[in-house]
Amino acid sequence: MATALRLARRGLGNVWPNPAVGCVIVAAGEGRRTLGRGWTQPGGRPHAETVALDQARTRFGADALAGAEVFVTLEPCSHLGRTPPCAEALIAAGVGRVVIGCGDPDPRVAGDGIAKLRQAGIDVETDVCRSEAEEINAGFLMRVREGRPMVSLKTATTSDGRIATRTGDSQWITGAAARQHAHLLRARHDAIAVGIGTVDADNPSLTCRLPGLAGRSPVRVVFDSQLRTAMDSTLVQTAAEVPTWILSAAKADRDLRMALEDKCVMVVPVEDVVDGQPEPGAALRALGAMGISRLMVEGGARLSTRLLRAGLVDRLLWFRAPSLIGGDGLPPFGDLGVADVAEMPVFKPLSRTPVGDDTLEIFGRVP
């Protein structure tokens, strides 16, 4: 299962709206040789089980699958979509045992895949490495259960929590290794979001610029209620090459919308508006309805603060540099409305990784 989990991670950011799944098939008997391995392919199909089964047949022949043991990180699907159900494919292959990391809450599956396998006489074991399997697909599980993507808020600060000096100078607080790792994080998310203030100030490209991973750039999302994104901005000028979506107020100017759409920008209207901005929950639900499961927010402070105040940040991806700016520096967040300690948003540490001279700390929200 540990191997299947590693394979599943290869699909992160590249398989939405489907989950990222890994599968390993092991031969029956004393040899226990690996027959096939697979993970969800770009765009979400073929599924991991299909890839592993095809590899096993190609390498060893269909007969080798008789009685084989299958390790898969998510419950095999049982509904007919663009591809046949994986549960039926495993049954047809004649496997003898299926070990599953976690169940699939999708109403089209939700235990039915497991039930079909058992009805066919296949031994099924569930919840093996469940927490690890659920963490890999935390975004998919959240989108199915809550209708929105998992939100990871990325920030880079000094050790005393400052993103810039009092004059706004911020290049560069973290080193080259941390900045490269941030591009890798982009590749592992379905979409990356910023506010219109960041677009105005920085004119970002929001792409993955690591060698060999240019094709893994996520969908670029701008929170821009009044469609202020400049027509000559990098995001608009490259929208035909990298998907670019703008979350706007439903009543935003029609002519501006048409001009942006002519440049291949997708304008996503959000009906609920608060203080002139798309209401955060409604905006995230709009992204969830479009299949986005993993959203990384890169800025700016205003958007980050709104999401934190709404309780909609699920992960903190915090790059911390071994340097200090002091109290007159700019903080990563604005006023969170915390009057008492009991009102603080609370996160628990999930991992801590040295990245060059800097450190990446990942925290998960405590409900």
N, C-alpha and C positions, 0 to 999 in steps of 0.2 A: 504493500500500500504506500510505503514511503516513496517508492519509485513512481507510482501513479500520481501522487501528489506533486512531485517535481515536474512531471510531464504536464499536469494541468496548469501549472503556473506559466507555461510557455504561451498559453492562449490569452492571458490577461491583456485587455486593451485591444484585442484583435478579433474577438468572436461575437461581440454584441450583435443582436439582443440575446444570443444564447449564452448559457453558462460555459465556463472554462473547465473542461473535464479531462481527466487522464485515465488511461486504461492499460493494464498489463495482463496478458494471458500466459498462464504457466501450464505445461503439459502434466497430465496425470501420471502417477507412478513414481518410482524412485528417482528418476533422472531430474525431475523438476526443472527442466530447461525452459527458458522463456521462448514462447512461440511467436508472440507479437506484442507490439507496444503502439499506443496511439494517443493522440490528444486532439481536441476540437480544432478544426482547421479554420483559416481565416474566413470571416463572414458567418461562422457558426456551423458550417457543414462541409464535408461529412463529419459525423459525430465520432468521438474517441473510440467507441466500441467498434464502429464500422471500420475505421482505419486499422485497429488492432486485428480484427478478424481477417481483413483482406491481406494484411501482412503475413499472418500465420498461414493462410491458405497458399500464398505465393511461395513461401519459404519451405513449408513442410507438407503441404497437401491438406485437403479438407478432413481426411481421416484422423489427422493428428489432434483435431479439436475434440474428439470424442472423450467425454469425461474431464475435460480440461477445467482448470480453476481460473476464474476471472476476478481481477481486482479493479474496481472502478470507483472513482471518487464521489460520484453522484448517482442516485437511483436511475437506472436505465429508463428512457422514455417509453411510453406505451401508447402514444397517440400517433396517428398518421398525419404527417406534415408533408414537407417537400421531400422527405426521405422516409423509408419504412421505419417502424418502431424498433428501437434497439433491443428491447426485451424480446420481441419476436425473432430478431436476428440471432440472439444468443440461444434461444430455444431451438431454432432451426439448425444451428451449428452443432448441437448435441453436447454442450458443455455440461459439466457435472456440478459445479459449485460457483456461486457468485458472492463475492465479498464487497460490501458497499460502504463508502465513507459516510454519507449522509443522505437523507431523503430529499425528494424534490417537492416543494410545496406548490408548484404549478398545478392548478385545478385539473388540468388535463392528464396529470400523472398522479401526484399525491398518494402514493402507496399502491397504485394500480400496477406499476411496473414490477414491484416486489411480488404482488399477489399473482401476477401472470407467471412469473418465474416459478413460484412455489407450486402453482397449479399444474405446471408442466413436470413436476417431480424434481426440480433443481433445488439443491441445498442452498439456502440463502442466509448469509450472516450480515447484519447491519450495524451501523454506528461504530465501525472500526476507524480509529483516528478521526472521530467525528468533528472535534473542535478545529483541527487543522483543515479538514475538508470544508467546513462552514466558513472559516476565515477566508479561504481562497475565493469562495463564491458569495462573500458577504454582500456585495453589490447586487448580484442577481437575486439573492434571497430577499433583500430589502425591496427591490423593485417589485417582486411578485407579491410580497406581503403588504407593503405600504404604498406602492405606486410611485416611488421616487428612487433615484439613484443614491448609492452611498456617497457621501460628500467627504472628501479628504482636503483639508486646508493646509496648503504648503506655505511655509514662511522661512526666511533666512535672517537671523539676527546675530548681534553680538552676544556675549555671555550675559550681559545685563539687559537683554531683551530690546534692543534698538535696531530699527531697520535703516536708519539714515541719521545723518547729523542734523543739527538745527537748520542748516541751509538746504537740506534735501539731498545732499551728496550721499550716494549709496553704492557706488561702483568702485571696488567690489568689496563687500563685507566678507563673503566666503571665498574660498580659493577655487582654482580651476577644477579640482577633482569633485568638489561639491556641486559645482555648476554642471559638470558632465553627468553626475548622478541624477540631478534634477531632470535632465533630458530623458534618462532611462525611466524615471517615474512617469513622465509624460507618455512614453510608449506603453506603459502598463495600465493606462486609463483610457476609457472610451472617449472622454471629452475633457477639455480644459476650459475653465471659465475665468473671465476677468470682468471688471466693471468698466463703464464708459470712461471713467476718470483715468484709469490705467491706459486705455487706448489713446486718449488725448495726450497724456503726459509722455508715454514711452513709445508709442507706435510699434507695438510688439509684433513678432511674427507667430509666436506660440507654436512652433513646430519642433519636432524631434530632430536635432542636428548631429546625432551620433553616426559615425561611419557604419553603413549597412542597415541603418534603422530609419532612414528618411521616409520610407513607405509606411512606417508605424506612427506617423503623426496623428494625434487624436482629432476629433471634431473640435473646432474652436467656437466657443460660445461667449457672446458679449451680452451682459445685462445692460440694456440701453432702451429705456422706456420711450424716449422721444425720437429715436433713430438719428442720433447726433453723430454716429460713426462717419468719419469723413470719407468721401468717395475716393480720395487719393491715399487713404491709409493702406498699409501693407496688408492688413486682413482683407479688405475689399478687393484690392488689386490682385490678390492671389487666391481668391475664393473659388475660381475655376479649377485650381490645382489641389487645394486642401479644403474640405467641407467647412463652411463658416455659417454659423447660425446666430441670429440676434433675437434675444427675448425682449419684446417690446410691449407697450400698452396696446390693448386691442384698438384703441381709438387714435393711434399714432397716424401721422400724416400719410395719406394714401400715395401721394406723388413720390415722397421719399421712399416708401416701401417699394414701389414699382421700380424706381431707379436702382435700389440695392439689388432687387431680384434680377434685374437686367445684367448685373455683374456676377450672378450666380450665388448671391447671398440668400440663404433661407431665413425669412422673417417669421418668427414664431410668436403670434399674439397671445398675450396673457390677460384674461378678463379681470382678475383681481389686482387692483393697484392700490398701494399704500404710500402716501406722501410722494406721489408722482412716480413711484417705482413699482415694477411687478412684485407682487407679494411673494416672498421667498418660497413658501410652501407650494403655492400655485405654479411658480416658475419651475420648481423641481419636478412637480407632477407632470408638467408639460414635457419635460425632458424624458421622464420615465415612460410616458405614453409613446415616445418616439424610439424607445428601446435602449436608452442610455442607462447603464447599470453602475458605472464607476466614473465619478466626476471629480476632477482635481481643480480646486480653486487656487489661483495664483495671485489674486489681488483685485483691487487694492484694499486698503484698510476699511473703507466704507462698506464694501460688499462683504468682507470677512466679518465685520461687526454685526451687520444685519443677520447673517446666517447664524452667528453665535448666539445672538439675542433670541433668535427664533428656535434655538435648540436643534438646529439642523446640520451641525457639524459632527460627523461620526469619527473622523480620524484627524489628528494633527501630525503633519509631517514637518518636523522642526529641525532645520539646519542651524547649528549653533557654532559660531566662530570664537576662538580663544582671544577675544579682544573686548574693549570697553569703549563706550561713547559717553555715557553719563546721563544725568537727568534731563539735560536739555535736548537730547536726541529724540527722534520720532519713534513712537511705539508701533507695534504691528496691528493693534486693534484700537478702536475708539471706546466710547463709554458703553459698557455692557449693562448698566443699570443695576449694579450690585450694591445694595445698601447693607446687607448682612452677609457674613461668611457663608451662612447656610444657602444663600442664593447663588453662589458661584457655580459656573459650569465646571464639572469635575471630569477629569480624564485619568485613565490608568496607563502606566507605561507598558508598551508591548514589545519594544526592542530598542537597542542602542547600538549604533554602528559607527566606528571611526571612518571618516571619508577624507583622506588626506590629513590636513591639520585640523579639520573641522569634525563635527559629530552630527549624525542624523539620529534624532530621537523620534520614535513613532508612538503616539498615544491613542487609545481608544476611548470613546465617550462612555461614561458610566450613566446608565439610564436613571 
